[in-house]
């Protein structure tokens, strides 16, 4: 049999910083475990720089330029840790907050610079510590997973305001991502573990020590139309604190199917996978330069190609 031939969906890729910018924005500089902003086909949402925190700014994608109109969501009593738009409703988003509450918001039909929201359409309560993440299920509308500082992952039916399952880890949650099918949740925790959670059984169905370093590990599934079922990509740090990446087959958790050192940077890397093109974006600070790498998934093996590096100083 002939060897497998790598035929990426994207054969040539060139990236550069976009010349058009959103400028004069008062984005919060407070460090969180999330990547810091969310976007869909119409809006961008990010925590706003105000005294005490707790304000989310919303701007339209079309409003490119200096000092764009920014709507404000002000119904929080502490700093916002994470925000994500619903994949089924472009005007619905969730916020995870240090005040232990996950709030669900609905944007008005017309969002302007004078728009202010103070009352959520739903509040998800019960966490004992600050909530670090809020992740919508990509396959089932209205299902959300929230991650708490005390290691609790709660699964919610938002429409019923019902916490239908929970799983408790010994250490704090660092990242959480749903599989493309929406049946499993991958989580990384402070004890350097990658965990796979089945919300239907409310239990951990797989766990492995993913990176040896003491700094944060992040994860994302690399499944979907252009990915491979059952595989998770992680970033973390090695024993000498070098940044590294790995790919794991969740059905064979004894060792990674791919592992490589990236660089000697000191900040965590945030992986984002586009399941329709097979593009994997690994974003982080490298002397104020962001790095992107393309994951090409071929039969029986994984090959990682550095496709483009870009950034803005």
N, C-alpha and C positions, 0 to 999 in steps of 0.2 A: 504494500500500500504506500502511495506517495505521501511524503511529509505534508502536514497541514500548512497551508499558505495563508499568511496574514493579509487580509484585505480589509483595511479599516473603512468605515463609512465615510470618514473625512480623510482624504489622502494628503491634502496640503492645508496647513494652518499657519496663518500669520496673525499675530495679535499686537496691538499698540493701544496706548491710552487714548480713549475717546476724546476728541477735541472739544465737543460740546459738553458743558458741565452744568451741574446745579451748584451754584456758589452762594456764599453768605448764609449758610445754614448753621444753626446753633445746635449741632448734634452733641449728644451727651458723650463725654469721654470716660464715663464710669465703666470699669472692667466687668464683664459678665462671662458666663460660660457659653453663651450663644454667639453667633457671628455678628450680632448687633443691629441688624435691620431685616426687613422682609419686603417682598415686592410681588405683585402679580401683573396682569396685563394692563392694569390701569393706574395703580397706586404704588407708592413707596411709603413704608412706615418705619420710623426709628425713634428711640427715646430722645427726648429733647433736653437741652442743657438749661435747667432751671434750678433755683435753690430748693434743695430737698428732694429733687427728682420727682417721678410720678407723672410726668406728662409725656404723651406720645404725639409726635408730629406726623401728619399725613400730607403728602404732596402728590400731585398728579404726574404721571410719567411725561405727559406732553408739555408740562411747564418747565422747559429747559431754560436756563439762563440765571441771571443774577437775582437774588432775593425773590424766589418764587413764592406764590401764595401757599401758606401752610395751615391746614386745619389742626385743631388741638383736641386730644382726648385727655381729660383732666380728672377722671374719676378714680385715681389711685391715691393711697395714703403713704406710699413708700416708693423706692426706685423700681423701675421696670427691668426685669431680668431677661425676658424673651417675648417675642411677638411673632405671630404667623397668620397669614390669610387662609381662609377655608379654600380648599381646592375645588369646591362645588359652588360656592357663592362668592363672587368677587367683592361684595360689600360687607362680608362678615370676617372678623378677625378675632383672635384670642390674644390676651396678654397675661403673662406670668409675672408675679410681683413679689417683692420682699415682704409685703404685708400678709403673706400666706394665702392669697386669693388668686384664682384664675378668673378673669372676667371675659365675657363674650360681648363684642360690640358690633353694631350694625351702622354702617355709614349711610348718610342721607343720599338721595339720588344726585344732588348737586353738592359737591364738596368745594368750598371756597376758603379764602384766608380768614373769614369771620366765623367759620363753622367751629363750634365747640360742643363736645359731648361730655356729659358728666354722669349719665346713668346707663350702665350696661343693660343688655337685654337678658343676661343671665350671669349669675355668680356661682362659681364652683368652690365650695368651702370644705374645710375638714383637715387641711394640712397643718402640721404642728410647727413647721419651720418654713423659711422662705421658699417659694416655688421658683425653680431655676429654668424650667422649660415647659413649653406647651406645643405639642405636635399633633396636627390633624391627621386622621387616617386617610390615606389617598384613595382607598377603594370603597369605603362606606361613609356616606354623608352623616355628619353629626357625631362621629366618634372621635374622641380626643384623648391623648395620653399626657399626663403632667408629671414632671419629675421634681422631687423635693430635696432640700439640702440634707435632710435626715436619712436619705436613701430610699424613700418610698416612691414607687411609681404607681400612680392611680389612673384607672381607665374609666372614662366618662361617656355616658349617653347624654350629650348636651341638651337635646330637645326635651328629655325627661328630667334633666338636672339630677342624674342618677350616677353614682359611683358603683359600677357593676363588678369591678375587680381591682385588686391591689396586690403588689409584690413589694417586699421590704428587703433592701440590701443592707449590709453592715456598714458600708461607706457611702459618702455623698455621690450623687449622680453628676457626671461630667458631660454626657451627651446622650441623646436618644433619637433613633430614627426608625420609622416604619418600613417594612418591606413593601415592594411595589404592589403585591397582592393584598397587603393590609392584614395579613394573618399573624405576623410576628413583629416584635419590637426588639431592635438591637440597642444595647445600652453599654456605655463605658462608665466605670466607677473609680473612685479615688484609690482603690486598692490595686489599680493597674489591670483590671479584669474587663474583658469583653463578655457580655452576658446576652443570651437570647431568651426573650420572654414570650410565652404563649398566653395571651390575655383570656382566651376561652377556658383554659385550665387554671389560670391564675398561678402559674409557676414558671420557674426558670428551667428551660429545657436544654440549655447548653451554656458552658462557661469556660473561659481560658484566660491565662495571663498573657496579654497581648503585647506589652512592651515593658522593659525592665526599668526605665528611668522613673524618677520621682515626679515629673511634671505631667500635665494633663494629657490624656488620650482622647481622641475624637473618632467617631465612626460614621459610616454611611453604607447602606446596601448598594451593591453594583449589579442590580437585577433589572428587570424590565425588558422592553422590546429589543434593546441593543446590548443588554447585559447578560448575566448568567444567574439563574435561580440559585438561591442558597448561599450566595457569597457576599461577604462583608469586607469593606476596606477600612483600615484603621491608620491613624497617624499618632505618633507618640515620640518617646525619647528612649535612647539606649542607655547602657550602663555609664557611658562617658558623657551623657547628656547631649548626644548628637540626635538631630531630628531624623526620624525614620518612618517608613510606611510598610504596611503588610496587607496581604489579602488572605482571607480565611474561608475555607469551605465549612459551613456550619454543620455538615454531616460527618466531617472528619476533623475534629477540633484538636488533634494531638500536636499539629505543627502548621505553620502558615504555608500556603501554596506559593506565596511570593513574599519576599522580604528584601528591603533595600534601604540604605542610608540616603538621606536627602542632602543635609547640610549641617552646619554647626550653629544654626540660629537658636535663639533662646525662647521665642514665643510659640504657643501652640499653633498647629496648622489645622484649618477647617476644610474638610473634604465635602465637595458638592458634586453629585453625579447626575448627568442628564441621561435618563434611561431610553430616550428616543434616538440619540445619536451615538451613545457610548463614550461621550466626553466626560472626563473626570477633572474637576477643577480643584486644585489644592492651593488654598489661599492663606497667606500669612506674611509676616514681616521678615524681609531679608535685606537689612540695611535700607529700610523704607522702600523696598521693591517687592511687589507681589509676584508669586510664581504660579504658573499653570502647567500642568502635565496632563497628557492624554493617555488614557488607559485603553489599549487595544486588546480585546479579548478574542482569542483564537481557540480553535479546537484543541482540547487537552492541555493547554498551557496559557499562561498570562504573560504578556509582553508589555512593559511600560515604556512609552516613548516620550521624552521631553519634547513637546510640540511647540511651545511658545512661552517666553518669559517676558513679562511686561510690568510696568509700574510707573509710579509718579513720585518724584522726590519732594 
